[in-house]
Amino acid sequence: MGILAIGVLVVPLMYMVAQLVDRFQLHGNTEDSEPGALMALGTIFGVMLAIPTGIYIWVTGHSFGGIENFLMLAFNEIFYVVSIYIYLMLIKTRDMSKVLPWFQTIPAFGIVFAFVVLGEKLPTTKILAISLLVVGGLVLSLQKKGLDKKMIIFMVISSGLMAVYDVGFANFGREIDFVSALFVNMVGKAFWCSLFLIGKQERKGFTMGLKTRFKLQTVGELTTIAGDLCSCGFILILPVALVQGFNCLTPLFVLIGAIICGKLFPKVFENEASKGSLLQRVVGIILMILGGIILSS
């Protein structure tokens, strides 16, 4: 598990970069900072990557395992798109450091869904490790003003949808060729995200974003796509909840990244890393580090 664990740990680092870029892009109230416009803009990168992958599949004769499997995989991507849209809507109006840790609940859903659908059962030590990661992340999200119930409800929905997506991808993706599964992953996301262009405001933001956001979007999208492809790749060969557990380290990396970005871009990352007591943050970080060590062992 050693070398493989190191590989899985790279994914949260990619997501850290992507989510800090997302926070930067969502700052402000212009059309090009709307979540729907940004997600539509991301379709360009998905298509650009899908075209050479599709050509490779055609030339080498890889199989999609039948049209039914292709369609089920493509449809499954809608759960991912809706989940991310909810998350982006929330971090546009709230501190990312308070919203992101609620993604920690994904493995809680994943353990149950993966057992029911795939028959996967994790060892007790791995479940303990994931529990430490979940609790540590939630400790980091606690606020002195009390719980934001609306945010929690939407993030639990978002996490549940992401867990459904992961299990669905594993269920259908493991039935076909590895490269073909990743290709459908890219095509499906691009298709569902392109539907945001139906909205007038999103179309306007998309057009503006080509001029104002494209360079920054390039960084965010490439790291997101890389993280998603790596995560999906690991899901095809490892237990779903285990991969989700490693991804729970993302809030810890984001906290570190937010501290750095707060010094460079104080207006955008205002108070992102400063809220919460020192003890609270220390406890949360220790729990997450312990969970990460146990999960990697």
Number of C-alpha atoms within 10 A of each C-alpha: 9 8 8 11 15 12 13 22 19 17 24 21 21 21 24 26 21 24 24 18 18 23 18 19 22 21 17 13 9 11 20 27 24 22 25 25 26 28 26 24 30 24 22 15 16 22 16 11 16 19 14 12 18 17 11 14 17 12 9 9 9 15 15 22 15 9 9 11 17 22 14 17 25 22 19 21 27 19 21 21 21 17 22 19 17 17 23 24 15 20 21 20 11 13 18 26 24 25 21 25 26 27 26 27 26 26 29 19 21 27 24 16 21 24 17 12 12 15 11 16 16 15 7 9 13 20 21 15 23 30 20 24 33 26 20 29 30 20 22 27 23 19 14 8 6 7 11 12 9 9 18 15 12 18 25 18 19 25 26 22 20 26 29 21 22 27 26 22 25 25 18 19 27 15 14 16 15 17 18 21 27 22 23 25 24 25 21 25 24 24 18 20 24 19 14 20 18 10 12 11 17 25 20 14 25 27 16 18 24 14 10 15 18 17 11 14 22 17 14 24 25 18 21 20 19 16 23 18 18 18 23 22 20 20 22 23 12 14 21 29 29 23 25 27 29 25 25 30 28 25 33 25 17 26 22 13 17 26 17 14 20 18 11 11 12 14 12 16 23 16 16 20 22 15 18 17 12 10 9 16 22 14 16 22 22 14 20 27 18 16 27 23 10 16 22 19 10
